[in-house]
Amino acid sequence: MNKGFGVTVTVTQPGKQAPTTAPLVVVARDEHDAELVAATAVGQNARAETLRELTDEEVREHGLDLRAHGSAKVLPILKL
């Protein structure tokens, strides 16, 4: 059974000093699978960390389809 997870992904681009971190929500089987899904979605040089499993309400709020294993959505990042 798939679940929704909140994940952060950090990408370090060659030649850049500061890595970029982005929050994602993903559909996966477990925490480890969520990290693999997120890192694969972002691409090369990505490192992912699962923050927590989403509640049913959060899954609906983000429009996640739990039947769609491997789907991911990037969340907005505030720049103040």
N, C-alpha and C positions, 0 to 999 in steps of 0.2 A: 504494500500500500504506500503510495506516495504521500508526502507531506510538504508543507511550505516552510522554508527556512529563510532567516535573515542572515546575510553573509557580507563581509567586507572583503574587497579584493584590492591588493596593492600591486601596482605595476612599476617596475623600475626600468626605464628606457636607457639603453646604452648612451653614454655621453651626458646624461642629466644627473644632477646631484640629488635632487629631491624626488622621491617616489610619489606617485599619484595614488590616492586611495578613493574607492567608490563603494557605496552601499548598493547591494542587489537583493532582490527576493528571488528565490529559485524553487523549483519543484524537484524533489529528490526523495530517495528511499530513506536516507539517514544523514547524520551530520557529515560523515566522511564523503558520501556521495554528493552532498550539497557543495562541498568544497571543490570536488572534481568538476562538477557542472559549471560552477562559477569561474574557475580558472580556465576551463576550456572555452567558455563563452567570451572571455576577455582576450585570451590569446597568449602569445609568447611573453615570457618574463613576468607572468602573473603568479601571485601567491594569495590564497584565499583562507579565510578563517570564519567558521560558522559562529554567529553570535547566539542564536537561539531558534527554536521551533516557533513558527507563527501560530497564533490562535486562529480558530475558525473564522472569527470576525475579520482578522487581518488578511486572511486568504481571500475572503470576499471583497474586502476593501481594495486590494491590489489586483483584483480580477484574475487570480490564478486558477488555472484548470488543473486540478490534481491528477487528471488522467494523462496530462501532457508532460511526462517525465523529461527532464532536461530543459524545460523552458525557464527563461530568466528575464527579469526586468530590472533595469537600472533605476535607482531612485534619484530624485533631484539632489544636488549638492548645493548648499547655500554658500555663497561667497560674500562675506560682509566686509 
